[in-house]
């Protein structure tokens, strides 16, 4: 319990002055037992107080004066300390009534009594009983201490938490905002309230508003008490918690670690220890969420030791840590150890709270999930009905836990092919979910998806189609609400763990039933257009562009829109009961968001191109095609079988959906069923044939001939690749029947999404657009190196000056860093840039060259509106990690945007320091795709990456190349030229010089590039030389 001042010392002083005596008892002495009681309390001899309790109660049995009130107040506190809150509340309530009856409500003692009543009710979750006491306490403290006092602020934040506990967030917010207007700024009380308000916004899911409060409060506490203090560390932890919930995990981790380091420097005390424990727990939970299980387990082990010391091994806090550790062990696949911890936690909660408590039921739910993960279906089946019965008894049916457990029951029965039981559970989950959730709640989508699989299994195709449509309608509703408020890693996680797997299921279903339901092919095409567009979202880029506009109204509108979107995203996960308690209805927020979207779309090009995109269908794509043109969407998907609740069978399919200008009913399907073989063997065969200059008569048949069968009479194809098709330079495919390359057979234009064709049709400027070109090359990788390390680097440079070097670092950057190998300079890139600059000079076009020490990250990040950006340097790409098995979530998705990039001046300094890939977001000479994504290239016609293998990146299905290609497209570039394999300097220089000469002459990028390849082929006939580069976009 919190005693705000020397509570009983104050009472002794008041007794000496006769303050506590009631009018009718003036002149009488207080009982000796009372004085002994107070003295024992002041000496913290609580056992003595309990021993005196019977005599004290007997002495005041017939009294109702302030002495009796003070006795009850003292006994109430000690009973609370002794662990009997009900007796404590009874005594404190009697004391309260007596003070009221004696009109002794003006004293500090009465204020402290109010505080203690408020605190106990609040601590035990009895918010409705705590609220009236909290409001009286606030009024008393305002009168007694003033609004700038710590007592008043403490009571205010406690009342705010009581209101939040009842979902009265709006009332709590008003309380805090009013206080901030009254309290003196730059004071400690102001800091407390501002921090508390930030935490309120974090809980409410209003993350932008939370940040707007917590960042200034961090600066204020640093000003007031310094940065090496518990207060500063606690505020860092508050920010870290915000960023954790926001999905901004790198920032969250950094703040948590900084807070931890500060606290470790402090002299241990209860506040320091509790804050440190909270930080460790939050970090461990976040590491579990990110699938960094080993790091989480180290922290859980430390927490268990400290919990044991503070609470013992039968305390609920110890049980909670065991439960969290069990979750991490389950994620790591150590099921036996996870079960051991879970059962130990279950034993604690059974002993402390009893089997009838809901906490015990929640642990049983965790046990159920563990049994399913272990595939112990018989044990899970016997437990699930008990869990459902408990939930019905304790909470009823109209709640999240009931629906979730029914959903698990349905999946459990489906996994055992008990179809009737599975359907019964899932239909109950759907019915209850519809009554308590909004239309776009994620649980509704999960239920529809499971029912779709079940109906597919039972060959009820029409019902399965309806269920899949309901699922995707829900998903796209979530996307509209969630995506703007998600961080880049969270978007990747949502895409990979939710959307991708379900679309793979649907694609398998659609292909299987396309003959009877050909309209499913059109849905496949439309879904591909929509989901490929998702990877082009970048909230950060839009925010930066709007901030740079310096338009205060626009900036305010965008922040308001983001704030509303964050609240909507949280409300989509609420039950109807929870929604009814929100201060503003969901419908009102949706209307506000739509109104702001229209205003922002009219005022910001970046916003309109990112968030205000119209839904595009395959028919709209068709209508933009010429009479001899076709659009081809390639879709990679794993083959899914609906038996036993559904599973992927290890096969990989590729579907090429072909739309021609005369397509009527649905896109034509080309199904390539040996995708796993193509990925495992034939793409390597293709690359090896190119690299070793071998004649390749197989790859045309493998990668193009099936698609060609649907292209009769077509002269131009807009191709949107997926999966391994990103690794093929199509123009190099040799037709063994004619001896011609695809370059000679058809005009092929590669796009990220065939819906881009609509934008091409709307474009007004299709020729060469005059503007400033920025040309980067020959970076001084040794910039900033010390002399000893520089001497070692010079050896590599001497070698570089005598040979024609390849420029690719595929999969080897980490090895180079780990082994402290230094990168050699690329002298050929200097000549390349100078040749291009001379071409620009001849055409009187504006350009700027950045060579050697000037070719740094900062120059690229700060350049303004380049029409062309050419970067000639090393590129790097770290290989893909294996994808999830069976479509199951294998944990937090690593950010692929940090796994590819370009090497610029100063990179050897970074490498010599032995850093790893995780911090590649600073000014370190390593320009990652993550950093590229936030460049301002909205007026850039072309980006040329003449580094090698810059076209590679994560090629998981549906994502496109989730690397430099995607990053430069998000940044705004219309087209990108990049390479798929390493080529020597001479071939690269000649291709680039031919391309720029053609483009500057004709203004047609695509045709200039095709002609450059043909011109280089005359000198170097092998496709290894002329086919390494591809152009994406127009």
C-alpha positions, -999 to +999 in steps of 0.1 A: +000+000+000+011+035-007+012+059+024+017+093+009+031+110+040+042+100+075+007+089+081+007+077+117+033+102+129+008+129+117-019+112+136+002+111+168+008+149+164-029+155+159-037+134+189-014+155+210-033+186+198-066+170+204-075+172+168-088+137+166-111+139+196-148+143+188-167+171+205-184+148+230-151+132+241-130+163+247-110+161+279-111+123+279-078+103+274-073+079+246-070+043+255-035+031+262-040+002+238-046+027+210-013+045+218+005+011+219-011+002+186+001+034+169+036+031+183+039-005+171+028+006+136+053+034+135+080+010+144+068-013+116+061-040+142+031-053+123+028-086+142+025-066+174-003-046+159-021-078+150-016-091+185-031-059+199-061-060+175-086-078+198-079-054+227-080-024+205-114-034+190-127-041+225-116-006+236-135+011+209-164-012+207-189+015+219-171+045+204-176+062+170-153+091+175-121+100+156-101+078+179-121+048+169-118+059+132-080+061+135-079+027+151-099+011+123-077+029+097-045+015+113-059-020+116-071-018+080-037-010+067-020-038+087-046-063+076-038-053+040-001-058+046-009-092+061-027-102+030-064-099+040-078-072+017-115-079+025-110-074+063-088-043+054-116-028+033-141-035+060-120-016+086-112+013+063-148+017+053-158+019+090-131+045+095-144+065+065-180+065+078-168+076+113-147+105+099-177+116+078-201+114+108-177+134+129-172+160+101-135+154+103-129+154+066-105+183+063-074+166+077-045+151+059-053+118+077-087+117+060-071+123+026-047+094+032-076+072+042-094+081+009-062+073-010-059+039+006-095+030+000-091+041-036-059+022-041-070-011-027-102-011-047-082-002-078-055-028-072-081-056-070-099-044-101-130-032-083-131-001-104-167+009-100-162+010-062-129+027-065-141+055-087-162+076-062-135+074-036-109+085-063-130+115-073-135+126-036-097+121-030-089+143-061-111+171-048-096+169-013-060+169-026-067+198-049-079+218-019-052+206+005-021+206-017-029+224-050-027+212-086+011+215-088+016+190-059+028+155-063-001+143-041-026+158-064-009+143-095-006+109-078-043+109-071-051+121-106-032+094-123-047+068-100-082+080-109-073+080-146-063+043-143-095+035-126-115+051-154-094+033-180-101+000-162-138+007-170-130+016-206-137+053-199-108+064-219-124+096-231-131+107-195-096+098-184-081+117-214-102+148-205-090+146-169-053+145-180-057+172-207-074+196-182-046+190-157-019+198-182-036+231-188-035+239-151-002+225-140+029+246-144+049+235-175+084+222-171+076+209-136+078+174-123+041+171-119+036+181-155+061+154-165+041+128-146+008+137-161+022+140-197+038+106-194+007+091-180-013+106-209+011+090-234+007+056-217-031+061-220-028+067-257-006+036-260-032+014-243-059+029-265-040+021-296-035+058-305+002+054-312+009+087-329-007+107-301+012+086-276+045+094-293+035+131-293+033+130-255+061+106-246+089+122-266+085+157-250+081+141-216+114+123-221+131+156-229+114+172-199+125+145-174+160+148-187+159+185-181+144+181-146+165+152-131+190+142-158+194+111-180+212+088-156+182+084-133+155+059-126+129+084-138+146+088-172+150+051-176+113+045-168+103+070-194+126+053-220+108+020-211+074+037-217+085+047-252+099+012-257+066-002-248+048+021-272+071+011-301+068-026-292+030-024-295+034-002-326+055-029-342+086-007-344+108-034-328+143-021-335+134+012-318+117-006-290+146-028-283+171+001-284+151+020-258+146-010-236+183-018-236+192+019-229+168+019-200+182-013-186+218+000-188+208+031-169+191+011-142+220-012-138+241+018-129+217+028-101+219+018-064+193-010-060+161-001-044+125-014-048+116+011-075+148+003-095+143-034-091+107-034-101+113-012-132+143-034-142+121-065-138+094-049-160+119-040-187+133-075-187+099-090-190+089-067-218+121-074-237+117-112-232+081-110-245+092-090-275+120-114-283+095-143-281+073-124-306+102-119-329+112-156-326+145-147-309+138-174-284+173-179-270+176-143-260+141-144-245+150-175-225+181-159-210+159-130-197+132-154-184+158-173-165+170-141-148+134-131-140+127-165-124+157-160-101+146-125-090+110-136-087+121-164-065+140-141-042+112-115-040+081-136-040+090-173-037+082-201-061+045-203-053+036-167-061+015-157-092+043-135-105+066-165-105+039-185-123+034-158-150+071-159-157+070-197-160+041-194-184+059-168-206+090-190-206+068-219-216+056-199-246+092-192-257+101-229-254+071-239-274+081-215-302+115-230-302+100-265-305+112-277-271+078-291-262+088-312-232+104-283-214+075-261-224+051-286-209+071-288-177+070-250-171+033-248-181+023-276-156+044-259-128+026-226-135-008-244-136+000-259-101+008-224-087-024-208-100-045-238-088-030-234-053-031-196-051-063-188-071-081-221-072-094-242-101-125-221-105-105-189-113-105-176-148-067-173-147-065-210-142-088-214-173-064-192-193-035-214-184-055-244-195-060-227-229-022-224-232-020-261-224-045-269-251-024-249-276+007-268-266-010-302-270-021-293-305+014-281-314+027-315-301+000-332-322-014-350-291-049-347-305-065-372-281-053-354-251-063-321-266-097-334-275-104-344-239-092-310-226-110-287-251-146-296-240-136-289-203-121-255-213-152-245-232-174-255-203-153-235-179-155-204-202-193-208-205-196-210-167-172-181-159-178-157-187-207-170-207-207-174-245-205-138-257-167-133-254-134-137-273-122-167-253-152-187-262-149-180-299-112-187-300-116-220-282-144-231-304-122-222-334-094-244-319-119-272-313-130-270-349-094-272-362-087-300-338-116-322-350-107-313-386-072-325-381-086-359-371-111-359-400-140-357-376-159-335-401-193-333-384-178-323-350-155-298-368-184-282-386-205-280-355-177-262-336-169-239-365-205-229-371-209-221-334-177-200-336-191-182-367-225-175-351-210-162-318-183-142-336-209-125-358-228-114-327-198-100-307-173-089-334-174-063-362-173-075-398-135-072-401-124-088-369-095-113-376-113-141-359-142-140-383-117-144-412-100-174-394-134-191-390-144-185-426-111-198-438-114-230-418-150-235-431-138-229-467-112-257-463-138-280-447-164-274-475-137-279-501-128-312-484-165-322-486-167-310-522-193-284-515-176-260-540-202-232-539-200-230-501-162-230-502-162-202-528-186-181-505-164-188-475-132-178-493-149-146-506-159-138-470-124-144-458-108-121-484-134-094-479-124-095-443-087-094-451-090-064-474-110-047-448-082-053-423-057-040-449-076-008-453-075-003-416-042-018-406-016-012-432-011+026-428-006+021-391+019-008-394+057-007-395+075-022-425+083-054-406+047-057-394+034-054-429+058-082-440+046-103-411+009-097-418+015-105-455+036-136-449+018-152-420-018-143-430-024-133-466+002-153-484-007-187-470-045-182-475-040-170-511-019-201-518-047-223-504-072-204-526-050-207-557-049-244-553-086-245-549-092-222-579-070-242-602-086-275-592-121-262-599-114-238-628-130-260-654-165-259-637-159-224-623-137-205-647-146-172-629-122-183-602-093-176-626-104-140-628-105-138-590-070-152-589-058-125-612-076-097-593-063-109-559-027-110-574-031-074-586-043-064-551-017-082-530+012-073-552+003-037-547+006-041-509+044-044-511+044-008-525+030+006-493+054+028-473+039+049-446+073+062-436+080+076-471+046+093-472+051+108-438+086+121-447+073+136-480+045+154-462+068+167-435+091+181-461+062+200-477+062+223-446+025+226-451+012+227-415-024+219-425-013+189-446+010+176-419-018+179-393-043+161-415-019+133-421-011+128-384-048+129-376-055+104-403-028+080-390-040+085-354-076+076-365-063+046-385-045+033-355-077+035-334-097+018-361-072-010-364-075-016-326-113-014-327-114-041-355-100-065-329-127-056-303-159-074-294-192-055-299-194-051-261-160-034-261-170-012-291-201+000-273-179+014-245-156+033-269-160+071-267-166+073-305-184+048-326-164+029-353-187+043-380-178+079-370-141+071-371-144+055-405-162+085-418-135+108-404-108+087-420-125+087-454-130+125-453-093+130-444-082+105-471-100+126-498-084+158-486-050+142-484-053+125-518-061+159-534-031+177-517-004+150-517+008+131-547+027+107-525-004+100-504-026+094-534-002+070-551+003+050-519-031+050-500-057+063-524-054+036-551-085+023-567-092-015-569-082-027-604-096-058-621-083-079-649-109-065-672-095-030-667-060-043-676-075-060-707-091-027-719-057-010-720-041-036-743-034-031-779-046-055-806-013-075-805-006-071-768-010-094-738-005-091-701+008-121-681+007-124-643+028-152-630+017-166-596+038-189-575+020-210-549+026-242-529+001-269-535-025-273-508-047-303-499-078-298-479-077-331-460-070-332-422-077-295-418-055-288-448-018-290-455+008-282-481+021-313-498+056-301-509+047-294-545+052-259-559+031-247-588+034-217-611+003-203-628+006-179-657-026-161-662-028-145-697-050-116-706-052-106-743-070-076-758-098-100-769-101-120-737-139-123-729-148-145-699-117-151-679-079-151-681-063-181-698-044-205-675-010-220-681-003-243-652+034-253-646+033-280-620+070-288-616+078-256-598+098-273-570+120-290-597+124-257-616+135-240-583+158-267-571+175-277-604+165-258-636+171-222-624+206-233-613+211-250-647+200-217-664+224-196-643+253-220-647+248-222-685+249-184-687+278-179-663+299-207-679+289-196-714+273-229-724+246-233-750+213-237-732+186-255-751+165-264-721+156-232-704+133-219-732+112-250-728+112-248-690+104-211-685+088-197-717+074-224-741+043-231-719+034-194-717+041-189-754+013-215-762-012-188-752+004-160-771-005-167-808-004-134-828+009-114-799+039-091-805+043-074-771+039-089-736+037-071-703+051-097-679+048-095-641+071-122-627+069-141-594+092-165-576+120-179-596+109-160-627+126-130-611+159-148-617+155-152-654+166-127-680+139-137-705+156-121-735+185-146-732+163-177-736+173-196-767+146-212-789+163-245-799+139-249-828+148-216-845+181-207-830+167-173-821+167-157-787+135-144-771+149-109-777+143-115-814+109-132-811+088-108-791+089-074-773+088-082-736+082-054-711+087-065-674+065-048-648+061-052-611+023-055-615+003-056-647-021-030-633+008-006-640-004-006-676-033+016-665-008+042-652+011+040-685-021+048-704-026+079-683+010+091-686+014+124-706+052+123-709+065+092-726+097+106-741+130+116-725+123+141-697+150+167-693+162+171-657+193+165-636+211+132-637+231+121-607+259+097-615+277+078-588+308+056-593+342+045-581+334+050-544+364+052-521+356+022-499+386+031-477+373+065-467+379+069-429+402+039-425+432+042-402+466+040-418+474+004-408+442-010-422+445+013-452+478-004-461+461-038-462+434-024-484+460-010-509+471-046-517+436-054-529+434-022-549+466-030-568+450-063-579+419-044-589+438-021-612+452-051-632+421-071-638+385-066-649+366-072-617+331-086-612+310-064-590+287-088-572+289-098-535+260-123-536+256-139-502+291-129-491+288-095-473+283-112-440+314-134-446+334-103-456+323-085-425+329-115-402+364-121-416+373-085-419+381-088-456+382-054-473+366-046-506+387-038-536+380-005-555+363-008-589+383+015-613+361+005-643+331+023-627+350+056-629+354+052-667+317+041-669+305+073-652+327+095-673+315+080-705+279+086-695+286+121-684+301+129-718+270+116-735+249+139-713+273+168-721+269+162-759+231+165-755+233+195-733+217+177-704+223+186-668+243+161-646+264+159-615+291+133-609+300+119-575+332+099-575+356+085-548+352+104-515+320+121-528+302+089-535+288+086-500+254+076-487+246+111-476+248+125-511+222+099-523+199+105-494+199+143-497+198+147-535+167+165-548+145+153-577+169+135-600+155+127-634+181+098-636+201+081-609+230+060-620+250+040-593+280+020-603+295+001-574+295-033-556+260-047-548+252-073-522+224-097-515+222-121-486+205-153-495+169-162-486+161-181-454+139-212-458+102-205-459+078-218-433+070-254-434+034-264-440+022-228-440+027-225-403+039-193-387+075-199-378+078-166-359+086-130-366+097-124-403+133-110-406+133-078-426+145-086-462+150-049-469+182-051-447+195-080-467+203-063-500+219-030-509+248-011-524+283-005-512+295+032-511+324+052-499+336+044-463+322+008-464+356-007-455+356+013-423+323-004-414+336-038-424+369-034-405+349-027-374+334-062-376+298-051-375+270-074-386+240-069-409+215-058-382+226-021-379+227-014-416+206+017-414+232+043-404+257+063-424+282+034-428+288+032-465+262+004-468+230+017-485+203-009-478+170-014-496+154-002-464+171+032-467+165+033-504+128+029-499+125+063-482+144+083-509+125+109-528+124+097-564+089+107-573+101+125-604+128+100-614+124+084-649+151+058-644+174+043-618+204+023-632+222-001-608+252-012-627+264-031-597+260-068-602+231-090-589+212-059-578+181-075-593+182-102-568+163-102-535+139-122-515+117-140-541+090-156-519+058-159-537+038-127-542+064-104-528+082-097-560+119-090-555+116-077-519+149-060-522+164-031-542+138-034-570+109-030-547+127-003-527+134+019-557+099+015-570+085+025-536+108+055-536+090+066-568+113+056-597+094+049-630+119+022-642+149+004-630+178-013-648+195-039-627+216-071-631+210-108-624+246-120-625+281-107-623+295-092-654+330-077-659+336-040-663+341-038-700+307-054-709+289-033-684+305-001-697+297-008-733+261-018-725+255+013-705+271+037-730+250+022-758+218+024-738+223+061-728+233+070-763+201+054-776+179+068-749+192+104-752+185+101-789+151+085-790+136+091-756+122+055-754+138+037-725+125+002-733+134+003-769+168+019-762+175-009-738+165-036-763+187-020-790+216-017-766+214-054-759+213-062-796+242-038-803+264-054-775+255-089-788+272-080-821+305-077-802+299-102-775+275-129-789+272-149-757+242-139-735+264-138-705+276-104-716+246-088-732+218-104-711+228-098-675+208-066-671+170-063-671+147-033-671+115-032-649+089-006-654+086+021-681 
